[in-house]
Amino acid sequence: LPMTFSIRGTTVLGRAARSLAGRHDRIATSCSVRIDGRSSIQKNFARNTTLSSRSYAVAIARDLPSSFADALTKFSDDDSPVNVAVAQEQHAQYLEKLRVMVPTYCLPALDEHPDSVFVEDTVVAIGKTAVITNPGHPSRRGEVDTIKEALQRYGMEVLDMRDKDLTEQFLGVPICDGGDVLHTSRHLFVGMSERTNLEAYQFLKQVFKMVETIPIPLDKIPDFPALHLKSMISHMDFFTLVAPEGPEADQLLELMNINMLGYDAVRVPNPLASNLVSVNGRILAQDGGCSQSRDILTQAAQVRGHKIEFVDCSELAKADAALTCCSVLLMGK
């Protein structure tokens, strides 16, 4: 049933944050000191959590719209026209592999919204609470209501970033694409980009108080070559991030302070391969035609005890898509 929030303003956000904090232990973040192959942060985290704390019960996706050829694009190196039939076939293969990892509920296509297959941008979900976003591009704001309804039916506590009663304390209107929000379980990194602003970071920080929320100002990286934070970096597990090779990713990892926070970085030559879906001990990675990236990811996954599968979504990538864009992972009710 839909959740009802009868108290106005910051009180609602505070209540949601306190409820979440009561369910989760705060994770300590101290300086990283390597001991027996693991940092002190990694050992401390291992004592306070288990893999079951990040066990997903369901994924939400959406069928690819017939209008997908009109999807927004800015950073793709491939300027050839989108073949919608090929994109639909690749998306179907993505869903087939995802369903092996987690039960997946696929919403009907929204043909009036060419980018609507990228459901990740419409919500940030942690535990049993979901924040409905206010997407950064105006053409995408009609995508969120059906996602909100699905989350409410699933039994999530839903807060809406578009609700003026919840945002009246901020100087501006929050705008946010979920592709700018990376949750590793230990931290919530929020990329400040063309699509996500400071007010969105403040909103997420106030709601998800059980996890340290860290803003990443992407405009500090000259000519940042990607649409979203997660177009450049994703997580394989609690302690492992994946990023492309190159100076821009070097600067990003430095901004994120990954060494002090206890993360290892796996670097791949193909930027598309840096975005992967990590769910229930399995990895779904982009097969972008780069054998070196594939070998690096396979070895990194095997060393960490993860099973890895590859899927080709190169046609979707023409619309600046990454693998995480096409699903939202939810924990159990």
KAPEPE-V829625 format. One record per residue. N is the residue number from 1. RES is the residue in one small letter. OMEGA is omega in degrees with one decimal (none if undefined). Layout:
n & res & omega
N & RES & OMEGA
N & RES & OMEGA
//
This chain:
n & res & omega
1 & l & 177.9
2 & p & 177.1
3 & m & -179.9
4 & t & 178.2
5 & f & -172.1
6 & s & -178.9
7 & i & -170.3
8 & r & 164.8
9 & g & -173.1
10 & t & 179.5
11 & t & 179.2
12 & v & 178.2
13 & l & 179.9
14 & g & 179.2
15 & r & 178.8
16 & a & -178.5
17 & a & 179.9
18 & r & 178.7
19 & s & 179.1
20 & l & -177.6
21 & a & 178.9
22 & g & -177.1
23 & r & -172.1
24 & h & 173.5
25 & d & 174.1
26 & r & -177.6
27 & i & 178.8
28 & a & 176.4
29 & t & 177.8
30 & s & -179.7
31 & c & -177.5
32 & s & 176.1
33 & v & -176.5
34 & r & 177.3
35 & i & 178.0
36 & d & 175.6
37 & g & 178.0
38 & r & 178.3
39 & s & 176.7
40 & s & 176.5
41 & i & -179.2
42 & q & 179.2
43 & k & 179.3
44 & n & 179.5
45 & f & 179.8
46 & a & 178.7
47 & r & -172.7
48 & n & -178.9
49 & t & 175.3
50 & t & 179.0
51 & l & -179.3
52 & s & 179.3
53 & s & 177.1
54 & r & 179.8
55 & s & -177.3
56 & y & -177.5
57 & a & -175.2
58 & v & 171.9
59 & a & 173.9
60 & i & 176.7
61 & a & 177.3
62 & r & 177.6
63 & d & -179.4
64 & l & -176.8
65 & p & 177.6
66 & s & -179.5
67 & s & -171.6
68 & f & 179.3
69 & a & -180.0
70 & d & -179.8
71 & a & 179.7
72 & l & 175.2
73 & t & -178.3
74 & k & -169.5
75 & f & -177.1
76 & s & 176.3
77 & d & -177.8
78 & d & -177.3
79 & d & 175.9
80 & s & -178.8
81 & p & 177.0
82 & v & 173.5
83 & n & -173.5
84 & v & -179.9
85 & a & 178.3
86 & v & 178.2
87 & a & 178.9
88 & q & 179.1
89 & e & 179.0
90 & q & 178.7
91 & h & 177.5
92 & a & 177.3
93 & q & 175.4
94 & y & -179.3
95 & l & 179.7
96 & e & 179.7
97 & k & 179.5
98 & l & -178.3
99 & r & 174.1
100 & v & -175.4
101 & m & -175.5
102 & v & 174.7
103 & p & -172.5
104 & t & 177.7
105 & y & -175.7
106 & c & 178.6
107 & l & 177.3
108 & p & 178.7
109 & a & 171.0
110 & l & -173.8
111 & d & 178.1
112 & e & 179.7
113 & h & -173.9
114 & p & -177.4
115 & d & -168.4
116 & s & 176.1
117 & v & -177.8
118 & f & -172.3
119 & v & -178.7
120 & e & -174.7
121 & d & -173.5
122 & t & -173.4
123 & v & 168.4
124 & v & -174.9
125 & a & 174.8
126 & i & -177.8
127 & g & -177.7
128 & k & -180.0
129 & t & 178.3
130 & a & 173.5
131 & v & 173.8
132 & i & -175.1
133 & t & 171.4
134 & n & -170.2
135 & p & -172.6
136 & g & 178.2
137 & h & -175.8
138 & p & -176.9
139 & s & -175.4
140 & r & -172.0
141 & r & 176.0
142 & g & -177.2
143 & e & -162.8
144 & v & -171.5
145 & d & -180.0
146 & t & 174.4
147 & i & 178.8
148 & k & 179.8
149 & e & -180.0
150 & a & 180.0
151 & l & 177.0
152 & q & 177.5
153 & r & 179.2
154 & y & 177.1
155 & g & 178.6
156 & m & 165.8
157 & e & -171.4
158 & v & 171.8
159 & l & -173.0
160 & d & 179.9
161 & m & 179.5
162 & r & -176.9
163 & d & -176.3
164 & k & 178.1
165 & d & -178.7
166 & l & -174.3
167 & t & -175.7
168 & e & 179.9
169 & q & -178.3
170 & f & -179.2
171 & l & -179.4
172 & g & -180.0
173 & v & 177.9
174 & p & 167.7
175 & i & -173.6
176 & c & 164.6
177 & d & -179.9
178 & g & 177.0
179 & g & 176.6
180 & d & -174.0
181 & v & -178.7
182 & l & 179.0
183 & h & -179.4
184 & t & -170.7
185 & s & 177.7
186 & r & -178.6
187 & h & 173.2
188 & l & 179.1
189 & f & -179.1
190 & v & 179.3
191 & g & 173.6
192 & m & -172.3
193 & s & 174.0
194 & e & -174.1
195 & r & -175.7
196 & t & -174.6
197 & n & -176.9
198 & l & -179.2
199 & e & 176.3
200 & a & 175.4
201 & y & -179.0
202 & q & 178.4
203 & f & -178.5
204 & l & 179.3
205 & k & -178.2
206 & q & -179.6
207 & v & -172.4
208 & f & -175.3
209 & k & -179.1
210 & m & -178.4
211 & v & 178.8
212 & e & -177.9
213 & t & -170.5
214 & i & 176.8
215 & p & 178.5
216 & i & -177.5
217 & p & -175.1
218 & l & 178.9
219 & d & 175.3
220 & k & 177.1
221 & i & -177.8
222 & p & 177.6
223 & d & 177.6
224 & f & -165.8
225 & p & -176.3
226 & a & -178.2
227 & l & -174.1
228 & h & 173.8
229 & l & -175.8
230 & k & 169.2
231 & s & -177.5
232 & m & -175.1
233 & i & 174.9
234 & s & -178.3
235 & h & 175.4
236 & m & 175.4
237 & d & -175.2
238 & f & -171.9
239 & f & -172.8
240 & t & 174.6
241 & l & 178.7
242 & v & -177.5
243 & a & 177.7
244 & p & 170.8
245 & e & 175.7
246 & g & -174.3
247 & p & -179.7
248 & e & 177.3
249 & a & 174.7
250 & d & -179.9
251 & q & 179.2
252 & l & -179.9
253 & l & 177.2
254 & e & 177.1
255 & l & -178.4
256 & m & 175.0
257 & n & -169.3
258 & i & -178.7
259 & n & 179.1
260 & m & -178.2
261 & l & 172.1
262 & g & 179.1
263 & y & 166.1
264 & d & 179.0
265 & a & 171.2
266 & v & -176.2
267 & r & -177.8
268 & v & -179.0
269 & p & -179.1
270 & n & -178.5
271 & p & 179.6
272 & l & -177.4
273 & a & -178.4
274 & s & 177.6
275 & n & 179.6
276 & l & 178.6
277 & v & 179.0
278 & s & -175.2
279 & v & 172.8
280 & n & 177.1
281 & g & 178.9
282 & r & -179.2
283 & i & 171.3
284 & l & -172.8
285 & a & -179.4
286 & q & 172.9
287 & d & -174.4
288 & g & 177.8
289 & g & 179.0
290 & c & -176.1
291 & s & 180.0
292 & q & 177.8
293 & s & 179.5
294 & r & -179.1
295 & d & -179.9
296 & i & -178.5
297 & l & 179.7
298 & t & 179.9
299 & q & -179.8
300 & a & 179.8
301 & a & -178.3
302 & q & 179.6
303 & v & -177.1
304 & r & 176.0
305 & g & -179.4
306 & h & 169.7
307 & k & -176.5
308 & i & 175.4
309 & e & 179.7
310 & f & 178.3
311 & v & 179.9
312 & d & 175.4
313 & c & -175.6
314 & s & 179.5
315 & e & 175.5
316 & l & -179.2
317 & a & 175.8
318 & k & 176.3
319 & a & 178.2
320 & d & -176.6
321 & a & 169.5
322 & a & -174.6
323 & l & -177.9
324 & t & -178.0
325 & c & -166.5
326 & c & 177.7
327 & s & 172.9
328 & v & -177.0
329 & l & -177.8
330 & l & 174.5
331 & m & -176.7
332 & g & -179.4
333 & k & none
//
